[in-house]
Amino acid sequence: MVNVNIRLTRIEDVSLLPDIEYSAGGSFRDIPHLAWIADDDLMTTEDHIKYVAEGTSWVAEVDHQVVGFVCAESALKDLHVWLLAVRREWQAQGLGRKLMGTVIEHARRNRFKSVTLTTFREVPWNEPFYRSLGFEVLESELMDARLQQILEEEIEHGIPGEMRCAMRLLISCILEI
């Protein structure tokens, strides 16, 4: 595994993040029916700045170069992951796992009930990856209104609903000693 440093995102990092997101999205070109996602809209600078200000954005550095990031947001009792992106050439080297580990630890320290996200079903670096971290797919009857709304907005954006799912990792709120 590569030597990686995970740290909070700084304002001066924000200008680097769209290029990382675009690079990461390039992996979708390998899936013909999802290739369009590689050229889809990127997260806005304003959203990145919001997550930096909230202290819920982290970057992965290798040799002092930012090569990945994750952005999350407090949603009452849950910490919701909006985006995890690792430059394509750095994928499959454990950086996404380390970034998500940081999110999970932040949720645990701050006593969130769970970490939630929405993702593609059956895309190897999506649902199966999150399952490997302990996330479970939430069937619609177990989803709260917030997650249902997010999925509905994704469908309105053009993503086929049957290809998306909401996932949750329950967090133990027991203090570490």
N, C-alpha and C positions, 0 to 999 in steps of 0.2 A: 504494500500500500504506500502511496505517495505521502510525503510529509506535508500536511496541510494545517493552516491556521484558520480557525473560525473566529470571527469577531463581529461586533456590532457594525452595521453599515454607517459610514460617515457621509455627511452632505457632499464632500468632494468625490465620493465614490459613485454618486447617482448618475453622473454622465457616462460611466462605464457600463451600467447595467443593461441598457437597451441592446447593445452589441452582443452581450452575453445571452440575453433572451433570444435574439434573432438566431444566434449560432445554435443554441439548444433546440430551438424550433425546427432547425434543419433536419433533425432526426425523423420528423414526420414525412419528409420526402420519400423515405423508404417504405411507406405504407400508402399505396396509390390512392385509396379512397379518403385518406386524411392528409394528403400532400398539401392541400390548400392552407392548412394550419401554419405551415412554414412561413407563409407570407401574410398571416393575419395580423391584426393590430397588436402593438406592443403596449405594455403597461405605461401609463403616462408618468411624466416627471413629477407631476403633482402628487400622484398616488405614492410614488417612491418616497418623496419628501415626507408625506404623512406618516408612512411606516417608520422612517428614520426618526422622526420626532416622537413617535410613540414608543421607540425602543424595541420594535418588533420586526426588524430587518437585520439580517446577518449576511456577511460575505465569507466566501472561502478564498483564501490566498495560498498560492503556491509560489515560492521564491519571490515573495512580495508583489505578486501579480494577482489581481482579483480575477478569478475564473468561474465563480458561481455565486449564487445568492438565493435567499429564501425570504419571502415577505409574508407576514401574518398580521392578524388583527384580533383584538379582544372583542368577543361577541358575548357579553355577559359572562356566563359560566364556562364558555368554550373559548379556545384560541383557534381561530380559523386560518388555515394556510391558503393564501391566495395564489402564490406562485413559487415554484422551485425551479431554478434553471442553472445548468452547468454547461459551460462551453462544450461543444460537441467533441472536441479532441481530448477533453478531460473526463468525459463520461465513462461510466463503468470502472471507476478507480476508487470508489468509496466516498467521494465528496458529497454527493447527494445524501447518503446515509449519515455522514457527519453533520451536515446542515440540519437534517431532520432531527438528529439526536439533540442538537442544540435547542431546537424548537420544543421538543418534548421535555427537556430538562427545564426550560423557561416556564412551561406550563405547570410542571410539577412544583417548582419553587414558588410560583405565584398562585398556587392552589386552584388552578382551573380544573373543572370537572373532566374535560376532554379536549383533544385536538381533533378538529374536523377539516375536511377538504372535499372538493369534488374533482373527479378525474375521469379519464377514459377507461372503460372496461377493456380488458384483454390486450391493452398495449403494454408490452413488457416493462417499460420504465414507468408505468402508471399503476393501475390497480395491483398487478402482481408485486411490484416493488413495495407499495405501501402495505400490502398484506404481510410481506416479509418483515416489516417493522412492527407488526401486531395490530394494524388497522383492520377493521371489519366493515364490510359493505352494509349500509343501512337500507333496509327495504322501506318503501314509502310510508308505511304505517308507523315506523320508528323515527322518521325524520321530523324535526321541528319545522315550524313555518319558515324560519330563516333559510334552512338548507333547501327546502322545497322552492323557495323564491329564487335562490341562486341557480338551481337547475332549470327553472322556467326561463330565467333570463338567458342562460346559455342556449336553450332551445330557440328562443327568439333571435339570438345572434346567428343561428344557422347550424348549430351542432345537433345532429340527430339524437333525440332523447334516449333511445335504446342503447346508445354507445357511451352514455355517461352514468356515473353513480356518485353517491355521497358516501364518504367513509368517516369512521370515527375510531379514535384510540382513547379508551377510558384511562384517566390518570389517577393513580393513587395519591391521595392528599396527605399521606402519612409523612411527617417530617423526617428527613434524613438525620441521623445522629452521628 
